[in-house]
């Protein structure tokens, strides 16, 4: 099947998506924050934070899976993306690792559908086009060699991000 047929780009709030897993743009503490991290914790409820506490944090570039609690999604995959520091501190590799490690967790847990926000493109100030190109490349590469996840959804809150994904996919 054509790889791009398994990738969807949508406008909307990731916390409302009825998919099996949504990805959280978290920080190394995994104890919540602003942006999509804040929105996911608000929608999932306090039990999400309680489970996150048991994980004792997560290094940048890696991912951890929890339940989704009050979210429509069954799971949350928390990944810790790099802060943009100008591009000479391995930011591209670390961001690519976030996608690869999140997709690895989805594959290992045989998750059918996974939605990503534009991780690192908000508070962490990663240049949008550069980050989206990495997201698209990693998603397409992963789907070439894996049956799970069956579907990858990129959930965009704003039109600029949405247009960038359309260009990249
Ligand atoms: N649904 C979909 N996308 C969202 C939502 C939402 N509900 N809320 C925010 N976004 C988008 C933003 O518009 C941006 O494009 O997610 C992208 C990532 O923005 P941030 O949430 O600011 O994440 P990031 O740039 O990776 O910074 C992560 O911020 O909230 C803290 O704890 C978090 O320290 C971490 C840092």
Backbone and ligand atoms as CSV (ligand in chain L), in Angstrom:
chain,resi,resn,atom,element,x,y,z
A,1,UNK,N,N,0.850,-1.194,0.000
A,1,UNK,CA,C,0.000,0.000,0.000
A,1,UNK,C,C,0.893,1.254,0.000
A,2,UNK,N,N,0.404,2.280,-0.657
A,2,UNK,CA,C,1.138,3.548,-0.711
A,2,UNK,C,C,1.279,4.101,0.710
A,3,UNK,N,N,2.529,4.348,1.107
A,3,UNK,CA,C,2.822,4.793,2.483
A,3,UNK,C,C,1.993,6.009,2.851
A,4,UNK,N,N,1.878,6.954,1.937
A,4,UNK,CA,C,1.166,8.201,2.281
A,4,UNK,C,C,-0.319,7.958,2.497
A,5,UNK,N,N,-0.817,6.809,2.039
A,5,UNK,CA,C,-2.239,6.497,2.294
A,5,UNK,C,C,-2.447,6.173,3.770
A,6,UNK,N,N,-1.345,5.917,4.486
A,6,UNK,CA,C,-1.453,5.578,5.926
A,6,UNK,C,C,-1.145,6.799,6.796
A,7,UNK,N,N,-0.969,7.962,6.154
A,7,UNK,CA,C,-0.655,9.191,6.906
A,7,UNK,C,C,-1.772,10.202,6.673
A,8,UNK,N,N,-2.303,10.752,7.754
A,8,UNK,CA,C,-3.360,11.766,7.644
A,8,UNK,C,C,-2.902,13.066,8.302
A,9,UNK,N,N,-3.343,14.172,7.746
A,9,UNK,CA,C,-3.040,15.492,8.327
A,9,UNK,C,C,-4.377,16.140,8.648
A,10,UNK,N,N,-4.581,16.515,9.902
A,10,UNK,CA,C,-5.880,17.117,10.244
A,10,UNK,C,C,-5.683,18.390,11.052
A,11,UNK,N,N,-6.717,19.249,11.023
A,11,UNK,CA,C,-6.729,20.449,11.866
A,11,UNK,C,C,-7.516,20.089,13.119
A,12,UNK,N,N,-7.001,20.391,14.301
A,12,UNK,CA,C,-7.835,20.160,15.474
A,12,UNK,C,C,-7.039,19.874,16.723
A,13,UNK,N,N,-7.767,19.765,17.829
A,13,UNK,CA,C,-7.205,19.552,19.166
A,13,UNK,C,C,-6.912,18.062,19.349
A,14,UNK,N,N,-5.671,17.724,19.551
A,14,UNK,CA,C,-5.261,16.306,19.639
A,14,UNK,C,C,-5.946,15.594,20.802
A,15,UNK,N,N,-6.342,16.335,21.858
A,15,UNK,CA,C,-6.924,15.663,23.035
A,15,UNK,C,C,-8.334,15.142,22.738
A,16,UNK,N,N,-8.882,15.566,21.600
A,16,UNK,CA,C,-10.270,15.136,21.304
A,16,UNK,C,C,-10.304,14.016,20.273
A,17,UNK,N,N,-9.137,13.611,19.798
A,17,UNK,CA,C,-9.108,12.608,18.717
A,17,UNK,C,C,-9.396,11.208,19.235
A,18,UNK,N,N,-10.259,10.495,18.512
A,18,UNK,CA,C,-10.567,9.116,18.905
A,18,UNK,C,C,-9.603,8.170,18.193
A,19,UNK,N,N,-8.353,8.210,18.657
A,19,UNK,CA,C,-7.303,7.323,18.110
A,19,UNK,C,C,-6.779,6.475,19.271
A,20,UNK,N,N,-5.983,5.460,18.964
A,20,UNK,CA,C,-5.524,4.579,20.043
A,20,UNK,C,C,-4.463,5.228,20.918
A,21,UNK,N,N,-3.617,6.069,20.296
A,21,UNK,CA,C,-2.578,6.740,21.105
A,21,UNK,C,C,-2.373,8.156,20.599
A,22,UNK,N,N,-2.166,9.072,21.552
A,22,UNK,CA,C,-1.748,10.420,21.156
A,22,UNK,C,C,-0.374,10.662,21.771
A,23,UNK,N,N,0.436,11.436,21.076
A,23,UNK,CA,C,1.800,11.709,21.543
A,23,UNK,C,C,1.813,13.057,22.260
A,24,UNK,N,N,2.480,13.072,23.402
A,24,UNK,CA,C,2.586,14.291,24.190
A,24,UNK,C,C,3.976,14.898,24.018
A,25,UNK,N,N,4.022,16.206,23.785
A,25,UNK,CA,C,5.303,16.928,23.715
A,25,UNK,C,C,5.672,17.298,25.145
A,26,UNK,N,N,6.360,16.379,25.815
A,26,UNK,CA,C,6.595,16.520,27.255
A,26,UNK,C,C,7.978,17.106,27.519
A,27,UNK,N,N,8.317,17.165,28.826
A,27,UNK,CA,C,9.683,17.567,29.191
A,27,UNK,C,C,10.268,16.451,30.041
A,28,UNK,N,N,11.537,16.558,30.382
A,28,UNK,CA,C,12.260,15.427,30.998
A,28,UNK,C,C,11.656,14.997,32.340
A,29,UNK,N,N,10.885,15.914,32.977
A,29,UNK,CA,C,10.290,15.524,34.275
A,29,UNK,C,C,9.063,14.621,34.067
A,30,UNK,N,N,8.423,14.744,32.910
A,30,UNK,CA,C,7.127,14.068,32.619
A,30,UNK,C,C,6.037,14.504,33.599
A,31,UNK,N,N,6.227,15.652,34.242
A,31,UNK,CA,C,5.238,16.063,35.260
A,31,UNK,C,C,4.331,17.180,34.761
A,32,UNK,N,N,4.158,17.260,33.425
A,32,UNK,CA,C,3.222,18.240,32.869
A,32,UNK,C,C,3.905,19.557,32.543
A,33,UNK,N,N,3.104,20.442,31.934
A,33,UNK,CA,C,3.672,21.742,31.510
A,33,UNK,C,C,2.573,22.547,30.853
A,34,UNK,N,N,2.961,23.346,29.862
A,34,UNK,CA,C,1.974,24.163,29.163
A,34,UNK,C,C,1.609,23.505,27.837
A,35,UNK,N,N,1.254,24.307,26.867
A,35,UNK,CA,C,1.015,23.811,25.502
A,35,UNK,C,C,0.220,22.517,25.446
A,36,UNK,N,N,0.679,21.630,24.524
A,36,UNK,CA,C,-0.076,20.381,24.356
A,36,UNK,C,C,0.064,19.489,25.599
A,37,UNK,N,N,1.192,19.598,26.295
A,37,UNK,CA,C,1.411,18.843,27.547
A,37,UNK,C,C,0.311,19.207,28.551
A,38,UNK,N,N,0.092,20.497,28.709
A,38,UNK,CA,C,-0.949,20.969,29.636
A,38,UNK,C,C,-2.330,20.506,29.204
A,39,UNK,N,N,-2.579,20.600,27.901
A,39,UNK,CA,C,-3.912,20.226,27.385
A,39,UNK,C,C,-4.183,18.739,27.599
A,40,UNK,N,N,-3.158,17.910,27.366
A,40,UNK,CA,C,-3.330,16.457,27.533
A,40,UNK,C,C,-3.566,16.113,28.998
A,41,UNK,N,N,-2.780,16.702,29.891
A,41,UNK,CA,C,-2.984,16.396,31.314
A,41,UNK,C,C,-4.351,16.888,31.795
A,42,UNK,N,N,-4.778,18.038,31.328
A,42,UNK,CA,C,-6.098,18.554,31.735
A,42,UNK,C,C,-7.195,17.594,31.277
A,43,UNK,N,N,-7.069,17.135,30.037
A,43,UNK,CA,C,-8.134,16.275,29.471
A,43,UNK,C,C,-8.090,14.862,30.054
A,44,UNK,N,N,-6.876,14.372,30.366
A,44,UNK,CA,C,-6.744,12.989,30.866
A,44,UNK,C,C,-7.140,12.892,32.338
A,45,UNK,N,N,-6.903,13.974,33.072
A,45,UNK,CA,C,-7.214,13.960,34.510
A,45,UNK,C,C,-6.001,13.599,35.353
A,46,UNK,N,N,-6.138,13.691,36.666
A,46,UNK,CA,C,-4.994,13.561,37.593
A,46,UNK,C,C,-4.329,12.188,37.614
A,47,UNK,N,N,-5.067,11.164,37.183
A,47,UNK,CA,C,-4.450,9.822,37.195
A,47,UNK,C,C,-3.278,9.731,36.215
A,48,UNK,N,N,-3.322,10.579,35.178
A,48,UNK,CA,C,-2.194,10.549,34.214
A,48,UNK,C,C,-0.924,11.015,34.911
A,49,UNK,N,N,-1.036,12.103,35.658
A,49,UNK,CA,C,0.144,12.623,36.370
A,49,UNK,C,C,0.633,11.583,37.383
A,50,UNK,N,N,-0.314,10.931,38.041
A,50,UNK,CA,C,0.072,9.907,39.037
A,50,UNK,C,C,0.879,8.804,38.368
A,51,UNK,N,N,0.447,8.353,37.183
A,51,UNK,CA,C,1.225,7.296,36.494
A,51,UNK,C,C,2.570,7.854,36.023
A,52,UNK,N,N,2.553,9.115,35.530
A,52,UNK,CA,C,3.818,9.705,35.056
A,52,UNK,C,C,4.846,9.776,36.176
A,53,UNK,N,N,4.370,10.049,37.382
A,53,UNK,CA,C,5.317,10.132,38.519
A,53,UNK,C,C,6.081,8.823,38.683
A,54,UNK,N,N,5.408,7.705,38.399
A,54,UNK,CA,C,6.077,6.402,38.614
A,54,UNK,C,C,7.177,6.175,37.572
A,55,UNK,N,N,7.181,6.968,36.491
A,55,UNK,CA,C,8.166,6.729,35.422
A,55,UNK,C,C,9.506,7.383,35.718
A,56,UNK,N,N,9.523,8.272,36.700
A,56,UNK,CA,C,10.761,8.945,37.129
A,56,UNK,C,C,11.466,9.660,35.961
A,57,UNK,N,N,10.689,10.366,35.146
A,57,UNK,CA,C,11.289,11.187,34.096
A,57,UNK,C,C,11.647,10.409,32.833
A,58,UNK,N,N,12.187,11.167,31.861
A,58,UNK,CA,C,12.513,10.575,30.543
A,58,UNK,C,C,13.576,11.448,29.879
A,59,UNK,N,N,14.661,10.833,29.378
A,59,UNK,CA,C,15.714,11.637,28.726
A,59,UNK,C,C,15.241,12.201,27.384
A,60,UNK,N,N,15.813,13.305,26.962
A,60,UNK,CA,C,15.472,13.906,25.660
A,60,UNK,C,C,15.706,12.891,24.530
A,61,UNK,N,N,14.742,12.823,23.603
A,61,UNK,CA,C,14.872,11.899,22.465
A,61,UNK,C,C,14.209,10.564,22.708
A,62,UNK,N,N,13.840,10.284,23.973
A,62,UNK,CA,C,13.205,8.991,24.260
A,62,UNK,C,C,11.693,9.165,24.457
A,63,UNK,N,N,10.998,8.029,24.626
A,63,UNK,CA,C,9.525,8.056,24.750
A,63,UNK,C,C,9.077,7.038,25.789
A,64,UNK,N,N,7.933,7.344,26.437
A,64,UNK,CA,C,7.367,6.439,27.435
A,64,UNK,C,C,5.873,6.345,27.169
A,65,UNK,N,N,5.266,5.199,27.492
A,65,UNK,CA,C,3.822,5.028,27.236
A,65,UNK,C,C,3.057,4.897,28.548
A,66,UNK,N,N,1.896,5.566,28.582
A,66,UNK,CA,C,1.007,5.434,29.750
A,66,UNK,C,C,-0.415,5.188,29.237
A,67,UNK,N,N,-1.344,4.993,30.160
A,67,UNK,CA,C,-2.741,4.920,29.771
A,67,UNK,C,C,-3.245,6.339,29.466
A,68,UNK,N,N,-4.459,6.412,28.856
A,68,UNK,CA,C,-5.003,7.712,28.471
A,68,UNK,C,C,-6.040,8.248,29.452
A,69,UNK,N,N,-6.518,7.357,30.354
A,69,UNK,CA,C,-7.496,7.782,31.385
A,69,UNK,C,C,-8.710,8.468,30.745
A,70,UNK,N,N,-9.018,9.710,31.075
A,70,UNK,CA,C,-10.259,10.332,30.575
A,70,UNK,C,C,-10.190,10.779,29.112
A,71,UNK,N,N,-9.042,10.578,28.483
A,71,UNK,CA,C,-8.935,10.940,27.055
A,71,UNK,C,C,-9.682,9.909,26.205
A,72,UNK,N,N,-10.137,10.267,25.019
A,72,UNK,CA,C,-10.666,9.244,24.108
A,72,UNK,C,C,-9.597,8.209,23.738
A,73,UNK,N,N,-8.347,8.660,23.675
A,73,UNK,CA,C,-7.229,7.753,23.323
A,73,UNK,C,C,-6.936,6.793,24.473
A,74,UNK,N,N,-6.608,5.533,24.108
A,74,UNK,CA,C,-6.335,4.524,25.136
A,74,UNK,C,C,-4.967,4.765,25.796
A,75,UNK,N,N,-4.037,5.305,24.988
A,75,UNK,CA,C,-2.667,5.505,25.486
A,75,UNK,C,C,-2.188,6.932,25.227
A,76,UNK,N,N,-1.253,7.371,26.038
A,76,UNK,CA,C,-0.480,8.581,25.733
A,76,UNK,C,C,0.981,8.137,25.610
A,77,UNK,N,N,1.611,8.531,24.520
A,77,UNK,CA,C,3.060,8.269,24.387
A,77,UNK,C,C,3.749,9.615,24.617
A,78,UNK,N,N,4.489,9.688,25.713
A,78,UNK,CA,C,5.160,10.940,26.091
A,78,UNK,C,C,6.564,10.909,25.502
A,79,UNK,N,N,6.900,11.926,24.748
A,79,UNK,CA,C,8.264,12.008,24.243
A,79,UNK,C,C,8.841,13.359,24.636
A,80,UNK,N,N,10.173,13.375,24.798
A,80,UNK,CA,C,10.838,14.608,25.242
A,80,UNK,C,C,11.685,15.131,24.102
A,81,UNK,N,N,11.238,16.231,23.520
A,81,UNK,CA,C,11.895,16.770,22.331
A,81,UNK,C,C,12.942,17.798,22.772
A,82,UNK,N,N,13.867,18.099,21.843
A,82,UNK,CA,C,14.944,19.048,22.163
A,82,UNK,C,C,14.463,20.496,22.081
A,83,UNK,N,N,15.061,21.328,22.908
A,83,UNK,CA,C,14.860,22.775,22.772
A,83,UNK,C,C,15.731,23.221,21.598
A,84,UNK,N,N,15.224,24.100,20.738
A,84,UNK,CA,C,16.026,24.572,19.608
A,84,UNK,C,C,17.117,25.514,20.128
A,85,UNK,N,N,18.388,25.155,19.883
A,85,UNK,CA,C,19.499,25.985,20.382
A,85,UNK,C,C,20.343,26.487,19.222
A,86,UNK,N,N,19.733,26.555,18.017
A,86,UNK,CA,C,20.485,27.077,16.865
A,86,UNK,C,C,20.891,26.009,15.874
A,87,UNK,N,N,20.744,24.735,16.245
A,87,UNK,CA,C,20.961,23.663,15.268
A,87,UNK,C,C,22.314,22.985,15.353
A,88,UNK,N,N,23.122,23.370,16.312
A,88,UNK,CA,C,24.436,22.704,16.407
A,88,UNK,C,C,24.548,21.845,17.671
A,89,UNK,N,N,23.406,21.481,18.247
A,89,UNK,CA,C,23.463,20.648,19.464
A,89,UNK,C,C,22.664,19.349,19.228
A,90,UNK,N,N,22.801,18.821,17.996
A,90,UNK,CA,C,22.105,17.563,17.673
A,90,UNK,C,C,20.592,17.647,17.757
A,91,UNK,N,N,20.022,18.844,17.619
A,91,UNK,CA,C,18.559,18.985,17.728
A,91,UNK,C,C,17.842,18.126,16.678
A,92,UNK,N,N,18.362,18.115,15.442
A,92,UNK,CA,C,17.671,17.338,14.380
A,92,UNK,C,C,17.623,15.852,14.731
A,93,UNK,N,N,18.774,15.340,15.218
A,93,UNK,CA,C,18.848,13.904,15.543
A,93,UNK,C,C,17.938,13.589,16.716
A,94,UNK,N,N,17.932,14.455,17.717
A,94,UNK,CA,C,17.097,14.215,18.903
A,94,UNK,C,C,15.611,14.250,18.534
A,95,UNK,N,N,15.223,15.183,17.657
A,95,UNK,CA,C,13.815,15.248,17.250
A,95,UNK,C,C,13.441,14.001,16.443
A,96,UNK,N,N,14.337,13.591,15.563
A,96,UNK,CA,C,14.085,12.364,14.774
A,96,UNK,C,C,13.939,11.171,15.712
A,97,UNK,N,N,14.773,11.127,16.754
A,97,UNK,CA,C,14.681,10.028,17.733
A,97,UNK,C,C,13.325,10.030,18.439
A,98,UNK,N,N,12.777,11.222,18.712
A,98,UNK,CA,C,11.459,11.295,19.365
A,98,UNK,C,C,10.411,10.594,18.512
A,99,UNK,N,N,10.437,10.864,17.204
A,99,UNK,CA,C,9.457,10.225,16.317
A,99,UNK,C,C,9.701,8.725,16.247
A,100,UNK,N,N,10.970,8.350,16.071
A,100,UNK,CA,C,11.294,6.922,15.919
A,100,UNK,C,C,10.952,6.145,17.195
A,101,UNK,N,N,11.316,6.694,18.344
A,101,UNK,CA,C,11.050,5.984,19.604
A,101,UNK,C,C,9.558,5.921,19.909
A,102,UNK,N,N,8.820,6.991,19.575
A,102,UNK,CA,C,7.357,6.965,19.784
A,102,UNK,C,C,6.723,5.903,18.878
A,103,UNK,N,N,7.190,5.839,17.626
A,103,UNK,CA,C,6.631,4.861,16.678
A,103,UNK,C,C,7.033,3.436,17.063
A,104,UNK,N,N,8.255,3.278,17.584
A,104,UNK,CA,C,8.688,1.957,18.074
A,104,UNK,C,C,7.745,1.469,19.177
A,105,UNK,N,N,7.416,2.378,20.113
A,105,UNK,CA,C,6.500,2.007,21.215
A,105,UNK,C,C,5.125,1.637,20.651
A,106,UNK,N,N,4.673,2.388,19.656
A,106,UNK,CA,C,3.360,2.084,19.050
A,106,UNK,C,C,3.409,0.718,18.364
A,107,UNK,N,N,4.526,0.442,17.698
A,107,UNK,CA,C,4.656,-0.831,16.985
A,107,UNK,C,C,4.693,-1.995,17.984
A,108,UNK,N,N,5.522,-1.838,19.030
A,108,UNK,CA,C,5.669,-2.899,20.052
A,108,UNK,C,C,4.333,-3.167,20.762
A,109,UNK,N,N,3.524,-2.131,20.913
A,109,UNK,CA,C,2.220,-2.302,21.598
A,109,UNK,C,C,1.092,-2.560,20.603
A,110,UNK,N,N,1.486,-2.791,19.334
A,110,UNK,CA,C,0.528,-3.080,18.257
A,110,UNK,C,C,-0.631,-2.071,18.259
A,111,UNK,N,N,-0.233,-0.814,18.302
A,111,UNK,CA,C,-1.221,0.270,18.291
A,111,UNK,C,C,-1.569,0.585,16.840
A,112,UNK,N,N,-2.864,0.669,16.532
A,112,UNK,CA,C,-3.292,0.854,15.135
A,112,UNK,C,C,-3.139,2.304,14.672
A,113,UNK,N,N,-3.521,3.233,15.559
A,113,UNK,CA,C,-3.520,4.641,15.116
A,113,UNK,C,C,-2.861,5.510,16.178
A,114,UNK,N,N,-1.981,6.395,15.705
A,114,UNK,CA,C,-1.237,7.273,16.605
A,114,UNK,C,C,-1.251,8.683,16.038
A,115,UNK,N,N,-1.542,9.650,16.915
A,115,UNK,CA,C,-1.576,11.057,16.479
A,115,UNK,C,C,-0.429,11.825,17.130
A,116,UNK,N,N,0.248,12.635,16.304
A,116,UNK,CA,C,1.345,13.485,16.792
A,116,UNK,C,C,0.935,14.955,16.715
A,117,UNK,N,N,1.283,15.760,17.741
A,117,UNK,CA,C,1.258,17.208,17.566
A,117,UNK,C,C,2.575,17.591,16.898
A,118,UNK,N,N,2.728,18.866,16.546
A,118,UNK,CA,C,3.997,19.308,15.942
A,118,UNK,C,C,5.015,19.501,17.064
A,119,UNK,N,N,5.554,18.396,17.562
A,119,UNK,CA,C,6.418,18.483,18.749
A,119,UNK,C,C,7.625,19.385,18.475
A,120,UNK,N,N,7.990,20.112,19.477
A,120,UNK,CA,C,9.115,21.055,19.537
A,120,UNK,C,C,8.857,22.357,18.785
A,121,UNK,N,N,7.691,22.490,18.146
A,121,UNK,CA,C,7.437,23.714,17.347
A,121,UNK,C,C,6.763,24.828,18.124
A,122,UNK,N,N,6.562,24.633,19.401
A,122,UNK,CA,C,5.925,25.688,20.218
A,122,UNK,C,C,6.939,26.322,21.141
A,123,UNK,N,N,6.811,26.033,22.425
A,123,UNK,CA,C,7.700,26.638,23.435
A,123,UNK,C,C,9.171,26.330,23.143
A,124,UNK,N,N,9.425,25.160,22.495
A,124,UNK,CA,C,10.831,24.781,22.263
A,124,UNK,C,C,11.407,25.389,20.990
A,125,UNK,N,N,10.571,26.131,20.274
A,125,UNK,CA,C,11.004,27.050,19.205
A,125,UNK,C,C,11.797,26.422,18.061
A,126,UNK,N,N,11.594,25.132,17.812
A,126,UNK,CA,C,12.242,24.487,16.662
A,126,UNK,C,C,11.657,25.102,15.399
A,127,UNK,N,N,12.488,25.444,14.397
A,127,UNK,CA,C,11.928,26.035,13.157
A,127,UNK,C,C,10.893,25.093,12.541
A,128,UNK,N,N,9.702,25.630,12.265
A,128,UNK,CA,C,8.556,24.805,11.892
A,128,UNK,C,C,8.828,23.901,10.689
A,129,UNK,N,N,9.278,24.500,9.578
A,129,UNK,CA,C,9.460,23.728,8.345
A,129,UNK,C,C,10.479,22.606,8.561
A,130,UNK,N,N,11.536,22.927,9.278
A,130,UNK,CA,C,12.614,21.942,9.535
A,130,UNK,C,C,12.076,20.792,10.384
A,131,UNK,N,N,11.282,21.112,11.404
A,131,UNK,CA,C,10.738,20.077,12.289
A,131,UNK,C,C,9.736,19.199,11.548
A,132,UNK,N,N,8.902,19.817,10.733
A,132,UNK,CA,C,7.868,19.056,10.013
A,132,UNK,C,C,8.517,18.132,8.974
A,133,UNK,N,N,9.615,18.587,8.369
A,133,UNK,CA,C,10.326,17.749,7.380
A,133,UNK,C,C,10.866,16.492,8.072
A,134,UNK,N,N,11.371,16.677,9.285
A,134,UNK,CA,C,11.898,15.539,10.055
A,134,UNK,C,C,10.742,14.597,10.409
A,135,UNK,N,N,9.623,15.174,10.827
A,135,UNK,CA,C,8.442,14.369,11.205
A,135,UNK,C,C,7.975,13.529,10.019
A,136,UNK,N,N,7.851,14.179,8.859
A,136,UNK,CA,C,7.348,13.483,7.662
A,136,UNK,C,C,8.309,12.368,7.252
A,137,UNK,N,N,9.598,12.680,7.246
A,137,UNK,CA,C,10.601,11.684,6.818
A,137,UNK,C,C,10.595,10.480,7.746
A,138,UNK,N,N,10.581,10.727,9.050
A,138,UNK,CA,C,10.630,9.616,10.017
A,138,UNK,C,C,9.362,8.770,9.921
A,139,UNK,N,N,8.207,9.433,9.741
A,139,UNK,CA,C,6.948,8.673,9.638
A,139,UNK,C,C,6.964,7.794,8.390
A,140,UNK,N,N,7.367,8.356,7.257
A,140,UNK,CA,C,7.376,7.592,6.004
A,140,UNK,C,C,8.376,6.441,6.072
A,141,UNK,N,N,9.556,6.697,6.610
A,141,UNK,CA,C,10.574,5.647,6.745
A,141,UNK,C,C,10.061,4.507,7.623
A,142,UNK,N,N,9.442,4.877,8.748
A,142,UNK,CA,C,9.003,3.846,9.700
A,142,UNK,C,C,7.914,2.973,9.068
A,143,UNK,N,N,6.964,3.603,8.392
A,143,UNK,CA,C,5.828,2.846,7.822
A,143,UNK,C,C,6.289,1.887,6.721
A,144,UNK,N,N,7.426,2.201,6.095
A,144,UNK,CA,C,7.932,1.320,5.021
A,144,UNK,C,C,8.245,-0.074,5.572
A,145,UNK,N,N,8.654,-0.131,6.846
A,145,UNK,CA,C,9.133,-1.406,7.397
A,145,UNK,C,C,8.284,-1.947,8.538
A,146,UNK,N,N,7.141,-1.328,8.811
A,146,UNK,CA,C,6.324,-1.785,9.941
A,146,UNK,C,C,4.841,-1.810,9.570
A,147,UNK,N,N,4.147,-2.865,10.043
A,147,UNK,CA,C,2.690,-2.921,9.833
A,147,UNK,C,C,1.950,-2.095,10.892
A,148,UNK,N,N,2.591,-1.958,12.075
A,148,UNK,CA,C,1.969,-1.121,13.125
A,148,UNK,C,C,2.859,0.082,13.398
A,149,UNK,N,N,2.372,1.264,13.602
A,149,UNK,CA,C,0.959,1.609,13.554
A,149,UNK,C,C,0.445,1.540,12.117
A,150,UNK,N,N,-0.878,1.276,11.985
A,150,UNK,CA,C,-1.437,1.236,10.627
A,150,UNK,C,C,-1.634,2.654,10.094
A,151,UNK,N,N,-1.945,3.586,11.047
A,151,UNK,CA,C,-2.214,4.973,10.626
A,151,UNK,C,C,-1.453,5.963,11.493
A,152,UNK,N,N,-0.867,6.961,10.877
A,152,UNK,CA,C,-0.233,8.064,11.606
A,152,UNK,C,C,-1.017,9.329,11.267
A,153,UNK,N,N,-1.450,10.044,12.307
A,153,UNK,CA,C,-2.184,11.288,12.098
A,153,UNK,C,C,-1.356,12.453,12.638
A,154,UNK,N,N,-1.219,13.496,11.830
A,154,UNK,CA,C,-0.562,14.715,12.323
A,154,UNK,C,C,-1.680,15.700,12.635
A,155,UNK,N,N,-1.801,16.063,13.920
A,155,UNK,CA,C,-2.887,16.946,14.369
A,155,UNK,C,C,-2.342,18.362,14.515
A,156,UNK,N,N,-2.880,19.273,13.717
A,156,UNK,CA,C,-2.367,20.656,13.719
A,156,UNK,C,C,-3.399,21.592,14.332
A,157,UNK,N,N,-2.910,22.414,15.251
A,157,UNK,CA,C,-3.820,23.370,15.885
A,157,UNK,C,C,-4.030,24.576,14.974
A,158,UNK,N,N,-2.990,24.928,14.196
A,158,UNK,CA,C,-3.118,26.143,13.362
A,158,UNK,C,C,-2.878,25.814,11.885
A,159,UNK,N,N,-3.328,26.740,11.052
A,159,UNK,CA,C,-3.279,26.496,9.607
A,159,UNK,C,C,-1.861,26.468,9.067
A,160,UNK,N,N,-0.968,27.278,9.667
A,160,UNK,CA,C,0.438,27.364,9.178
A,160,UNK,C,C,1.085,25.977,9.288
A,161,UNK,N,N,0.873,25.342,10.439
A,161,UNK,CA,C,1.438,24.001,10.659
A,161,UNK,C,C,0.813,23.017,9.670
A,162,UNK,N,N,-0.504,23.137,9.510
A,162,UNK,CA,C,-1.242,22.251,8.601
A,162,UNK,C,C,-0.651,22.364,7.184
A,163,UNK,N,N,-0.431,23.588,6.720
A,163,UNK,CA,C,0.107,23.798,5.359
A,163,UNK,C,C,1.521,23.221,5.230
A,164,UNK,N,N,2.305,23.339,6.312
A,164,UNK,CA,C,3.674,22.793,6.259
A,164,UNK,C,C,3.648,21.269,6.101
A,165,UNK,N,N,2.711,20.624,6.823
A,165,UNK,CA,C,2.628,19.155,6.686
A,165,UNK,C,C,2.206,18.780,5.263
A,166,UNK,N,N,1.255,19.545,4.725
A,166,UNK,CA,C,0.783,19.228,3.359
A,166,UNK,C,C,1.954,19.301,2.385
A,167,UNK,N,N,2.815,20.296,2.596
A,167,UNK,CA,C,3.997,20.452,1.704
A,167,UNK,C,C,4.961,19.280,1.892
A,168,UNK,N,N,5.124,18.860,3.146
A,168,UNK,CA,C,6.173,17.860,3.454
A,168,UNK,C,C,5.738,16.442,3.094
A,169,UNK,N,N,4.419,16.167,3.136
A,169,UNK,CA,C,3.996,14.757,2.886
A,169,UNK,C,C,3.701,14.592,1.390
L,1,LIG,N1,N,-3.657,19.866,19.989
L,1,LIG,C1,C,-2.762,19.823,18.967
L,1,LIG,N2,N,-1.639,20.572,18.924
L,1,LIG,C2,C,-1.419,21.402,19.979
L,1,LIG,C3,C,-2.300,21.495,21.091
L,1,LIG,C4,C,-3.468,20.674,21.060
L,1,LIG,N3,N,-4.365,20.692,22.063
L,1,LIG,N4,N,-1.801,22.421,21.966
L,1,LIG,C5,C,-0.655,22.878,21.413
L,1,LIG,N5,N,-0.426,22.280,20.221
L,1,LIG,C6,C,0.681,22.467,19.280
L,1,LIG,C7,C,1.314,23.829,19.290
L,1,LIG,O1,O,0.548,24.724,18.484
L,1,LIG,C8,C,2.668,23.498,18.654
L,1,LIG,O2,O,2.535,23.465,17.232
L,1,LIG,O3,O,1.716,21.579,19.668
L,1,LIG,C9,C,2.951,22.075,19.143
L,1,LIG,C10,C,4.005,21.967,20.235
L,1,LIG,O4,O,3.914,23.096,21.080
L,1,LIG,P1,P,4.202,22.943,22.667
L,1,LIG,O5,O,3.053,22.279,23.305
L,1,LIG,O6,O,4.631,24.304,23.143
L,1,LIG,O7,O,5.433,21.927,22.764
L,1,LIG,P2,P,7.004,22.129,22.522
L,1,LIG,O8,O,7.317,23.257,21.609
L,1,LIG,O9,O,7.488,20.748,22.158
L,1,LIG,O10,O,7.526,22.521,23.990
L,1,LIG,C11,C,7.452,21.519,24.966
L,1,LIG,O11,O,6.511,23.000,26.602
L,1,LIG,O12,O,4.485,22.581,27.560
L,1,LIG,C12,C,5.840,22.476,27.762
L,1,LIG,O13,O,6.111,20.579,29.199
L,1,LIG,C13,C,6.267,21.033,27.861
L,1,LIG,O14,O,8.513,21.573,28.459
L,1,LIG,C14,C,7.698,21.120,27.417
L,1,LIG,C15,C,7.643,22.176,26.313
